[in-house]
Amino acid sequence: MPKFVRFAKEVWGVNGDGKTEEMLDGIADGTIIMEGGYKVLNHDEVLKILKDSL
C-alpha cells in the first residue's frame, strides 16, 4: 500500500489534503463491481481497501 500511495502522489499528482473518511462509503457505493477476473470484490472489501489507502 505505501508504494501505491507514493505512486498516486508522485505520478498522478493526487493531493490527499481534504480527503476525508466520510466520503469513502459513497465512493464504494459508486464503484462498479466487475464479474470475472482473479477476485470479485464486494462493497465491504472495496470500502476496506479505500480505508487502508488513507
C-alpha positions in Angstrom: 0.0 0.0 0.0 2.8 2.6 0.7 4.1 2.1 -2.8 0.6 2.7 -4.3 0.2 5.8 -2.2 3.6 7.1 -3.3 2.8 6.3 -6.9 -0.5 8.1 -6.7 1.1 11.2 -5.2 4.2 11.3 -7.4 2.9 10.0 -10.8 -0.7 11.0 -10.8 -0.3 14.1 -8.7 -3.0 13.1 -6.2 -3.3 15.5 -3.3 -4.5 13.8 -0.1 -5.5 17.1 1.6 -9.2 17.4 2.3 -9.9 13.8 1.6 -12.0 12.5 4.5 -13.1 9.1 5.6 -16.8 10.1 5.4 -16.5 10.2 1.6 -15.4 6.6 1.4 -18.8 4.9 1.7 -20.2 6.9 -1.2 -17.1 6.1 -3.3 -17.5 2.4 -2.5 -21.2 2.7 -3.5 -20.2 4.2 -6.8 -17.7 1.6 -7.6 -18.6 -0.7 -10.5 -18.1 -4.3 -9.4 -16.9 -6.4 -12.4 -17.6 -10.1 -12.6 -14.7 -12.3 -13.6 -11.1 -11.8 -13.1 -8.9 -13.0 -10.2 -11.3 -11.9 -7.4 -14.7 -10.3 -7.4 -14.8 -7.7 -4.7 -17.9 -6.8 -2.7 -18.8 -3.4 -1.2 -17.2 -4.1 2.1 -13.9 -5.2 0.5 -13.8 -2.1 -1.6 -14.5 0.0 1.4 -11.7 -1.7 3.4 -9.2 -1.1 0.5 -10.2 2.6 0.4 -9.8 3.0 4.2 -6.5 1.2 4.1 -5.3 3.6 1.5 -5.7 6.6 3.8 
